[in-house]
Amino acid sequence: MKKDDDTPFSYLVKVGHISANPVEVTISADAGERAGLAELWSVLEVKALSATFQVMRWKRDGVRLKGRVAADIVQACVVTLEPVESHIDEPVEVVFVPEGSKLARLPVATDNGEMLLDPDGPDAPEIFAGDSIDAGEVAAEHVALAIDPYPRKPDAAFSGHVESTDKDDRKPSPFAVLKDWKKD
C-alpha cells in the first residue's frame, strides 16, 4: 500500500508484532482528522468515523485486516443543497503483503496478452513497504467508497422546472437568419 502524505487519518500497525493469534485494533478519528476527511471527500461534515479490525497473519509473510468501519457524515442535497445526514457501515477485508513477496504477483497473462481475473474472487493483495500498515487509511478508503455521490433528501423534488408544450418555444433554426438573404 502506497503511503500518501496527504492522508488526514492514519493509524500505523506494526506487522512484526502480529503473531498467529489475531489482534483487535479499534480506532476512531478525532476532530482535526474528521475535518481533514470532510475536506478531502468534499462533504459538509464528518461527525464520526470509527473502525474495529482483527489483524492476523496471512500465509507466511502477509497480514489480513478484517472488520467493520462506520461513519456518520453530512452532505449537501443535490436538489435543495440542504444538509443530508447519512450513516455508513461497511465490512472490510484487506490482505497486505510486503514488497517483493511472491504472493504479490499479478495473474499471468495468456498467450494473446489477456489476463483472466475472477470478478467474484478475492481482491489482489495490497503491497506495503517497511514494517507497518496503515489501518486508518484503509478505514478512510472504505468509507470514501461508500459515500453516496448524489445525496437527496427524501422529500426533495424538482418542482420549479416545467417543460413547455407550445410549438413556438422550439429552438430557432440556425438557418433562420438566411431566410431574408437574397442573391443579387
Phi and psi in degrees as GROMACS dihedral restraints (atoms count N, CA, C in turn):
[ dihedral_restraints ]
;  ai    aj    ak    al  type     phi  dphi    fc
    3     4     5     6     1   -74.2    20    10
    4     5     6     7     1   140.2    20    10
    6     7     8     9     1   -92.9    20    10
    7     8     9    10     1   121.5    20    10
    9    10    11    12     1  -100.3    20    10
   10    11    12    13     1   122.3    20    10
   12    13    14    15     1   -69.3    20    10
   13    14    15    16     1   -13.3    20    10
   15    16    17    18     1   -89.5    20    10
   16    17    18    19     1     3.7    20    10
   18    19    20    21     1   -71.2    20    10
   19    20    21    22     1   117.7    20    10
   21    22    23    24     1   -77.3    20    10
   22    23    24    25     1   -15.0    20    10
   24    25    26    27     1  -123.7    20    10
   25    26    27    28     1   115.7    20    10
   27    28    29    30     1  -140.3    20    10
   28    29    30    31     1   138.4    20    10
   30    31    32    33     1  -147.3    20    10
   31    32    33    34     1   103.5    20    10
   33    34    35    36     1   -81.5    20    10
   34    35    36    37     1   136.3    20    10
   36    37    38    39     1  -119.0    20    10
   37    38    39    40     1   121.3    20    10
   39    40    41    42     1   -74.4    20    10
   40    41    42    43     1   122.2    20    10
   42    43    44    45     1   -79.0    20    10
   43    44    45    46     1   -18.8    20    10
   45    46    47    48     1   -67.0    20    10
   46    47    48    49     1   -22.2    20    10
   48    49    50    51     1   -89.8    20    10
   49    50    51    52     1    -1.9    20    10
   51    52    53    54     1   -86.9    20    10
   52    53    54    55     1   123.0    20    10
   54    55    56    57     1  -102.2    20    10
   55    56    57    58     1  -165.2    20    10
   57    58    59    60     1   -68.5    20    10
   58    59    60    61     1   -24.4    20    10
   60    61    62    63     1   -84.9    20    10
   61    62    63    64     1   134.8    20    10
   63    64    65    66     1   -64.6    20    10
   64    65    66    67     1   146.4    20    10
   66    67    68    69     1  -113.2    20    10
   67    68    69    70     1   131.8    20    10
   69    70    71    72     1   -92.3    20    10
   70    71    72    73     1   131.4    20    10
   72    73    74    75     1  -122.7    20    10
   73    74    75    76     1   124.6    20    10
   75    76    77    78     1  -118.8    20    10
   76    77    78    79     1   126.4    20    10
   78    79    80    81     1  -131.1    20    10
   79    80    81    82     1   153.7    20    10
   81    82    83    84     1  -148.3    20    10
   82    83    84    85     1   149.9    20    10
   84    85    86    87     1   -85.6    20    10
   85    86    87    88     1   139.0    20    10
   87    88    89    90     1   -86.3    20    10
   88    89    90    91     1  -179.5    20    10
   90    91    92    93     1   -60.3    20    10
   91    92    93    94     1   -42.1    20    10
   93    94    95    96     1   -66.0    20    10
   94    95    96    97     1   -41.1    20    10
   96    97    98    99     1   -67.0    20    10
   97    98    99   100     1   -39.9    20    10
   99   100   101   102     1   -64.5    20    10
  100   101   102   103     1   -39.1    20    10
  102   103   104   105     1   -64.5    20    10
  103   104   105   106     1   -40.9    20    10
  105   106   107   108     1   -64.3    20    10
  106   107   108   109     1   -40.2    20    10
  108   109   110   111     1   -67.4    20    10
  109   110   111   112     1   -38.1    20    10
  111   112   113   114     1   -61.2    20    10
  112   113   114   115     1   -41.2    20    10
  114   115   116   117     1   -68.5    20    10
  115   116   117   118     1   -42.1    20    10
  117   118   119   120     1   -63.0    20    10
  118   119   120   121     1   -41.8    20    10
  120   121   122   123     1   -88.3    20    10
  121   122   123   124     1    -3.4    20    10
  123   124   125   126     1    57.7    20    10
  124   125   126   127     1    47.4    20    10
  126   127   128   129     1  -116.4    20    10
  127   128   129   130     1   163.7    20    10
  129   130   131   132     1   -68.0    20    10
  130   131   132   133     1   -42.6    20    10
  132   133   134   135     1  -159.9    20    10
  133   134   135   136     1   145.6    20    10
  135   136   137   138     1  -110.6    20    10
  136   137   138   139     1   106.7    20    10
  138   139   140   141     1   -77.3    20    10
  139   140   141   142     1   -35.2    20    10
  141   142   143   144     1  -156.3    20    10
  142   143   144   145     1   148.5    20    10
  144   145   146   147     1  -150.7    20    10
  145   146   147   148     1   122.5    20    10
  147   148   149   150     1  -145.5    20    10
  148   149   150   151     1   157.8    20    10
  150   151   152   153     1  -149.6    20    10
  151   152   153   154     1   147.3    20    10
  153   154   155   156     1  -128.1    20    10
  154   155   156   157     1   122.2    20    10
  156   157   158   159     1  -125.1    20    10
  157   158   159   160     1   148.1    20    10
  159   160   161   162     1  -101.0    20    10
  160   161   162   163     1   120.5    20    10
  162   163   164   165     1  -106.5    20    10
  163   164   165   166     1   123.9    20    10
  165   166   167   168     1  -143.9    20    10
  166   167   168   169     1   161.7    20    10
  168   169   170   171     1   -66.6    20    10
  169   170   171   172     1   148.1    20    10
  171   172   173   174     1  -131.8    20    10
  172   173   174   175     1   121.9    20    10
  174   175   176   177     1    52.0    20    10
  175   176   177   178     1  -134.1    20    10
  177   178   179   180     1   -91.0    20    10
  178   179   180   181     1   -48.7    20    10
  180   181   182   183     1  -121.7    20    10
  181   182   183   184     1     9.6    20    10
  183   184   185   186     1   -96.6    20    10
  184   185   186   187     1   170.8    20    10
  186   187   188   189     1  -133.7    20    10
  187   188   189   190     1   135.1    20    10
  189   190   191   192     1  -109.1    20    10
  190   191   192   193     1   131.6    20    10
  192   193   194   195     1  -113.1    20    10
  193   194   195   196     1   117.3    20    10
  195   196   197   198     1  -136.4    20    10
  196   197   198   199     1   134.1    20    10
  198   199   200   201     1   169.3    20    10
  199   200   201   202     1  -147.3    20    10
  201   202   203   204     1  -135.8    20    10
  202   203   204   205     1   151.1    20    10
  204   205   206   207     1  -127.0    20    10
  205   206   207   208     1   139.6    20    10
  207   208   209   210     1  -134.4    20    10
  208   209   210   211     1   144.0    20    10
  210   211   212   213     1  -150.9    20    10
  211   212   213   214     1   149.6    20    10
  213   214   215   216     1  -118.6    20    10
  214   215   216   217     1   120.5    20    10
  216   217   218   219     1  -127.1    20    10
  217   218   219   220     1   160.5    20    10
  219   220   221   222     1  -123.6    20    10
  220   221   222   223     1   125.6    20    10
  222   223   224   225     1  -121.9    20    10
  223   224   225   226     1   167.2    20    10
  225   226   227   228     1   -90.1    20    10
  226   227   228   229     1   133.1    20    10
  228   229   230   231     1   -62.5    20    10
  229   230   231   232     1   137.3    20    10
  231   232   233   234     1   -72.9    20    10
  232   233   234   235     1   -14.3    20    10
  234   235   236   237     1   -98.4    20    10
  235   236   237   238     1   -51.8    20    10
  237   238   239   240     1  -105.8    20    10
  238   239   240   241     1   -11.1    20    10
  240   241   242   243     1    65.2    20    10
  241   242   243   244     1    11.9    20    10
  243   244   245   246     1   -76.6    20    10
  244   245   246   247     1   155.1    20    10
  246   247   248   249     1   -65.5    20    10
  247   248   249   250     1   137.6    20    10
  249   250   251   252     1  -124.9    20    10
  250   251   252   253     1   121.4    20    10
  252   253   254   255     1   -90.9    20    10
  253   254   255   256     1   141.5    20    10
  255   256   257   258     1  -143.3    20    10
  256   257   258   259     1   149.9    20    10
  258   259   260   261     1  -112.1    20    10
  259   260   261   262     1   132.6    20    10
  261   262   263   264     1  -116.8    20    10
  262   263   264   265     1   131.2    20    10
  264   265   266   267     1  -141.0    20    10
  265   266   267   268     1   107.3    20    10
  267   268   269   270     1  -127.1    20    10
  268   269   270   271     1   142.1    20    10
  270   271   272   273     1   -77.7    20    10
  271   272   273   274     1   150.5    20    10
  273   274   275   276     1  -132.0    20    10
  274   275   276   277     1   133.5    20    10
  276   277   278   279     1  -148.6    20    10
  277   278   279   280     1   113.5    20    10
  279   280   281   282     1  -133.1    20    10
  280   281   282   283     1   139.5    20    10
  282   283   284   285     1  -112.3    20    10
  283   284   285   286     1   133.7    20    10
  285   286   287   288     1  -116.5    20    10
  286   287   288   289     1   140.8    20    10
  288   289   290   291     1  -133.0    20    10
  289   290   291   292     1   149.8    20    10
  291   292   293   294     1   -72.0    20    10
  292   293   294   295     1   160.4    20    10
  294   295   296   297     1   -57.1    20    10
  295   296   297   298     1   140.7    20    10
  297   298   299   300     1    82.1    20    10
  298   299   300   301     1    -1.0    20    10
  300   301   302   303     1   -71.4    20    10
  301   302   303   304     1   144.1    20    10
  303   304   305   306     1   -65.9    20    10
  304   305   306   307     1   -24.8    20    10
  306   307   308   309     1   -74.7    20    10
  307   308   309   310     1   -13.7    20    10
  309   310   311   312     1   -87.5    20    10
  310   311   312   313     1    -5.5    20    10
  312   313   314   315     1   -69.0    20    10
  313   314   315   316     1   141.7    20    10
  315   316   317   318     1   -77.6    20    10
  316   317   318   319     1   160.7    20    10
  318   319   320   321     1   -58.4    20    10
  319   320   321   322     1   148.6    20    10
  321   322   323   324     1   -75.4    20    10
  322   323   324   325     1   139.6    20    10
  324   325   326   327     1   -74.4    20    10
  325   326   327   328     1   151.3    20    10
  327   328   329   330     1   -78.7    20    10
  328   329   330   331     1  -179.1    20    10
  330   331   332   333     1   -60.5    20    10
  331   332   333   334     1   -32.1    20    10
  333   334   335   336     1   -93.0    20    10
  334   335   336   337     1    12.5    20    10
  336   337   338   339     1    89.2    20    10
  337   338   339   340     1     2.8    20    10
  339   340   341   342     1   -86.5    20    10
  340   341   342   343     1   145.6    20    10
  342   343   344   345     1  -108.4    20    10
  343   344   345   346     1   129.7    20    10
  345   346   347   348     1   -93.8    20    10
  346   347   348   349     1   113.9    20    10
  348   349   350   351     1  -120.7    20    10
  349   350   351   352     1   142.5    20    10
  351   352   353   354     1   -93.1    20    10
  352   353   354   355     1   112.8    20    10
  354   355   356   357     1   -65.2    20    10
  355   356   357   358     1   -23.5    20    10
  357   358   359   360     1   -95.2    20    10
  358   359   360   361     1    -2.6    20    10
  360   361   362   363     1   -81.0    20    10
  361   362   363   364     1  -179.8    20    10
  363   364   365   366     1   -70.2    20    10
  364   365   366   367     1   153.2    20    10
  366   367   368   369     1   -70.0    20    10
  367   368   369   370     1   156.2    20    10
  369   370   371   372     1   -67.9    20    10
  370   371   372   373     1   147.6    20    10
  372   373   374   375     1   -64.8    20    10
  373   374   375   376     1   147.2    20    10
  375   376   377   378     1   -80.1    20    10
  376   377   378   379     1   148.4    20    10
  378   379   380   381     1  -104.7    20    10
  379   380   381   382     1   134.4    20    10
  381   382   383   384     1  -123.1    20    10
  382   383   384   385     1   153.3    20    10
  384   385   386   387     1  -113.0    20    10
  385   386   387   388     1   149.8    20    10
  387   388   389   390     1    84.6    20    10
  388   389   390   391     1  -151.0    20    10
  390   391   392   393     1  -116.3    20    10
  391   392   393   394     1    15.7    20    10
  393   394   395   396     1  -146.1    20    10
  394   395   396   397     1   156.0    20    10
  396   397   398   399     1  -116.0    20    10
  397   398   399   400     1   156.6    20    10
  399   400   401   402     1  -103.2    20    10
  400   401   402   403     1    98.0    20    10
  402   403   404   405     1   -69.4    20    10
  403   404   405   406     1   -31.1    20    10
  405   406   407   408     1   -65.1    20    10
  406   407   408   409     1   -41.2    20    10
  408   409   410   411     1   -66.1    20    10
  409   410   411   412     1   -38.7    20    10
  411   412   413   414     1   -61.7    20    10
  412   413   414   415     1   -45.1    20    10
  414   415   416   417     1   -61.8    20    10
  415   416   417   418     1   -45.6    20    10
  417   418   419   420     1   -63.6    20    10
  418   419   420   421     1   -40.0    20    10
  420   421   422   423     1   -63.3    20    10
  421   422   423   424     1   -43.1    20    10
  423   424   425   426     1   -68.5    20    10
  424   425   426   427     1   -35.2    20    10
  426   427   428   429     1   -68.3    20    10
  427   428   429   430     1   -44.1    20    10
  429   430   431   432     1   -58.9    20    10
  430   431   432   433     1   -38.3    20    10
  432   433   434   435     1   -70.8    20    10
  433   434   435   436     1   -21.9    20    10
  435   436   437   438     1   -92.9    20    10
  436   437   438   439     1    -4.9    20    10
  438   439   440   441     1   -68.8    20    10
  439   440   441   442     1   133.1    20    10
  441   442   443   444     1   -68.9    20    10
  442   443   444   445     1   120.3    20    10
  444   445   446   447     1   -71.9    20    10
  445   446   447   448     1   -19.6    20    10
  447   448   449   450     1  -130.1    20    10
  448   449   450   451     1    71.4    20    10
  450   451   452   453     1   -68.7    20    10
  451   452   453   454     1   142.9    20    10
  453   454   455   456     1  -145.4    20    10
  454   455   456   457     1   132.7    20    10
  456   457   458   459     1   -63.6    20    10
  457   458   459   460     1   148.4    20    10
  459   460   461   462     1   -59.8    20    10
  460   461   462   463     1   -33.6    20    10
  462   463   464   465     1   -99.9    20    10
  463   464   465   466     1     8.7    20    10
  465   466   467   468     1   -77.4    20    10
  466   467   468   469     1   136.7    20    10
  468   469   470   471     1  -147.0    20    10
  469   470   471   472     1   155.0    20    10
  471   472   473   474     1   -84.6    20    10
  472   473   474   475     1    86.5    20    10
  474   475   476   477     1   -95.0    20    10
  475   476   477   478     1   -21.8    20    10
  477   478   479   480     1   -82.3    20    10
  478   479   480   481     1    -8.4    20    10
  480   481   482   483     1  -102.2    20    10
  481   482   483   484     1   120.4    20    10
  483   484   485   486     1  -126.8    20    10
  484   485   486   487     1   129.4    20    10
  486   487   488   489     1   -79.2    20    10
  487   488   489   490     1   138.3    20    10
  489   490   491   492     1   -87.6    20    10
  490   491   492   493     1   146.5    20    10
  492   493   494   495     1  -110.7    20    10
  493   494   495   496     1     0.0    20    10
  495   496   497   498     1   -71.1    20    10
  496   497   498   499     1   144.0    20    10
  498   499   500   501     1   -74.6    20    10
  499   500   501   502     1   -23.6    20    10
  501   502   503   504     1   -72.4    20    10
  502   503   504   505     1   -15.1    20    10
  504   505   506   507     1   -86.9    20    10
  505   506   507   508     1    10.4    20    10
  507   508   509   510     1   -66.2    20    10
  508   509   510   511     1   155.5    20    10
  510   511   512   513     1   -68.1    20    10
  511   512   513   514     1   132.0    20    10
  513   514   515   516     1   -66.7    20    10
  514   515   516   517     1   146.6    20    10
  516   517   518   519     1   -72.0    20    10
  517   518   519   520     1   140.7    20    10
  519   520   521   522     1   -67.5    20    10
  520   521   522   523     1   -15.5    20    10
  522   523   524   525     1   -93.5    20    10
  523   524   525   526     1     1.2    20    10
  525   526   527   528     1   -62.0    20    10
  526   527   528   529     1   -31.0    20    10
  528   529   530   531     1   -69.5    20    10
  529   530   531   532     1   -17.2    20    10
  531   532   533   534     1   -88.0    20    10
  532   533   534   535     1    -7.0    20    10
  534   535   536   537     1   -67.0    20    10
  535   536   537   538     1   -29.3    20    10
  537   538   539   540     1   -92.3    20    10
  538   539   540   541     1    -0.3    20    10
  540   541   542   543     1   -79.4    20    10
  541   542   543   544     1   130.8    20    10
  543   544   545   546     1  -122.2    20    10
  544   545   546   547     1   148.3    20    10
  546   547   548   549     1   -88.4    20    10
  547   548   549   550     1   124.0    20    10
